[in-house]
Amino acid sequence: SNIPVSPGQVMNTETLDDGLWELRIEARDRLGNSTSTASGVFSMLHIPDTLAPVTKLLFGLPKFEAARTFVSTATSLELRTVDDWSVLGDGRGTGAAKILLSIDGGAYSAVSGSFTLAEPGVHELRYYSVDRASNVEAEHLNLVAVDTATPVTVLAFNTSVSLLTLQAQDPGAPDT
């Protein structure tokens, strides 16, 4: 079959059927002069996007990472997705159609861009992505602690032994 194209037009090869093809180019100027050339035979094989996207939870500042990640109510969080086509790491997938997030067992909702957690305490974030080829990623689970407690310091001076003691504790975070 012939597929006419205009000068400067980019042809989307995804519209070609699988099989053997020959590229034949014919050029004609305004005076009717023409020339043509042909490529060798090549095959077109469309491999579908078979890999699910991979979503990562990213944290802005301030944050503290221990057994879980501690953040403040001002810390931005973001879910970012990479979609591969047929080889892990190729980054050539169809792209994320949606990123879904559930906080503390709530209903999943689509998210884009950054978000914050407003309530203090430990929060359960469950998330996954679906790409445009309908590949569904396995669910991820992260526990994130929002710390709004101010640290407490105690300064004690024992005059009998000339000992100065300073104790600091953050009631919203683990001992550091």
N, C-alpha and C positions, 0 to 999 in steps of 0.2 A: 504494500500500500504506500501511497505517497502522502507525505505530511508537509504542506506548504508552510514556510516560515518567512518572515520579513527581515530585512537587514537589522541587525542588532538585537533580534528577538532571542531569548533564552528558551531552549526547549526542555520541558520537564520530562525526563526519561521514565518517570514513574507511570506515565500514560502509555508507554509502549508495552505491548504484550510480551510475555516470555517467549523466547525462541531465537532464531538466527536472523540477523539484520545486516544490511549493507547500507552504509551512509553514502549517498550520492548527492553531490552538490552541483547545482547548475546555476551559473550566474549569467544574467542578461542585462546589457546596458540599454540606455534609452534609444540607441540607434539600431537595436536589434542584434548586435554582436553578442555571441554567447560562447561559453566554454563550460565544460563539465569535468568533474573528477569523481572518483569513487574510492571509498576505503575498502579494506579487506572485509570479509565477513566476520561479524562479532556476535556473541550471544548475549542475550538479555535475560537475566534470571533475578526475579524479585524475591528477596528473602524477607519475610515479615519480621517486624519488631516483636521479639519473643521474650525479652527480658523486662521484668518489672522495674519501675524506678526505685531509687534509693534516696531516702529522706534523712537529713541530719538536723538535729536541734542545735542552733547556735545561740550563744549567750553574749550580750553586750556587757558593759561594765556599769556598776560594780558587780563582781561575782567572787565567790570563794568555792573552790572545788575540793571536796573531801570524799567521803563515801557517797554523798549526793552533792548536788550543786546548790549553793546558797546564793540568793540574789536579794536585791531590795525591790521595793515597789516601782522604782524608776528604771530598773534594768530591762532593756528590750530583749525579747526572745524572738527568734525567727526560724521557720522551717524552710529548708532549701532542698530542692530535689535535683538529682542528676539522673538522666534516663539514657541507658545504653540500648543499642540496636540488637546486635547479635553476639558481641564480644564484650565482656566486662571491661569497663574503662574506655570504650570507644566514644562515649558521649554523643552518639548519633541517633538516639532513639527519637520517637515521635514527640516527646516532651510531655510534661505533666498536664493532664486535663484538670486534675483537682488534687489538693492536699487537704486531708480531713483530720480534724483535731477534736479530741474529747478531753475535758478537764474535770477531774474528780468524779468520773463515772457518768458525766452528763452526756447528752446526745452529741453525736459527731456533727461538726459543721465545717464547711469549706473555709479555709483561711488563705490569705495572701498578705505579704508584707510582715511587718513586725507587730508584736503585741506585748503586753505586760501582764503581770499577775498582781492584783490589787490587795488581796487578802493575805494576812500573815499566816504562817503555818506551812505544813508539807502538802504539796499538791501532786496528784497523779496525772501526768500528761501521756495520753495514748494518741498515736498518730500513724498515718500511712498515706501513700499516694497512689493514684491511678493514672496511667498514661493514656495518651490518645488512641492507643491500640487496645485499650481495655485490660492491660496487664495490671494486676493488683499486687501491691507490695505487702509483705507480712507486717503486721502491726508492731510498732515499737512502744516501749514503756520507759518513761523517765520519771523519777521522783525529784521534784524541785522544791526547795524550802525557801519561803519568803521570810526574811528576818527583818523585823521592824524594831526590835528591842535595842535600846542603847546599852553600851557596855557599862559595867559598874566597876569602880576602882575603890580600894580601901587602902589608906596609908596608916600604918601603925608604927609607933616609936616606943621601944622599950628602953627607958632611961637607965635601968639597973645594969644592963649589959651593953648599952650603946648600940642597939640593933634597930635598924630601920627596915621595915617590911612593907612591900607594896604587892597587893593582890589585885588582879584584874580578871574579870569574867564577863563573857557575853552570854546572857541568858538565852539568846535566840540562835546560837551557833555552838558547835562542838568545841571542846577544849582545844586551844591552839598553842 
